Amino acid sequence: MYERRWPSGQALAIAQAHDPYWDQFVNKRSFEGFAESMMVAIHEETHMWDLDPSRTRWDVHIAAWINRDQQELRVPLHGGFPRKEILPLIKDNLSSSMDNIYLRDRTQGEYRLQGVLAEQNAGLTGLPAVTVVQEYIHGIGAGNARDIAATNLRYLLLYLRVAKDRHPDYWARIKAEPKLRDLVLTQFLRTAYWLEKSAPYADKLGSKDADRITATNYAPENIAVLEEFTGRQVRLDDQKHCTA
């Protein structure tokens, strides 16, 4: 099914199926269980790929699996600042469960841009993993797939805003990195695409907060910082997954 509906997902699953941790993430007792557990499996195994020491040095550069034909290797990060610094910009409780883990936790809150991008890419690959097999999904093990993708895109946009407003030297360094600018734009557009494709199955793949978080991601201040950072204009109509 992945070969027909999501070829890059098939390639990612095959690449990771021999990982020693793979069996910890997948449910092989039924096809439905397997299909649903692939959200977590692909999410976590994306971390394994992105953060493999052969490609990544923590806080120095990151790798990201985009699709079967495109993997971004050694994207410069230049360190960064603790991601917990974005908390004051979150004025609602829409992502509170994940905020408590990734931003308020004593250890996780100290992770820098590496942590933001690693979670964003993993959440983005987890969503299509269940969207393309939605007829077998019952919304148990995949019930927050859309929330994860929307929330981690939120974190990335807010991180850019804090970088620009509070860390101008760091903002200048990362804005001067073409590979990083391209990665951020690509991930923004891919997230928009898969949130759109998964919308008809929202009751199984996320809470109502997922679309509310997505709406805040398109607030003028978020789009402005994205366009300033990437140097590209994004569309705000029903073709949100395209540039203008």
Secondary structure, DSSP 8 states (H G I E B T S, - for coil): -HHHH-HHHHHHHHHHTTSTTHHHH---SSHHHHHHHHHHHHHHHHHHHHT-TTT-BTTTEEEEEEETTEEEEEEE------GGGGGGG--SSTTHHHHHHHTSSTTGGG--HHHHHHHHHHHHHHHHHHHTTGGG--SSTTTTHHHHHHHHHHHHHHHHHHHHHH-HHHHHHHHT-HHHHHHHHHHHHHHHHHHHHHGGGHHHH--THHHHHHHHHTSHHHHHHHHHHHS--B--STTTTSB-
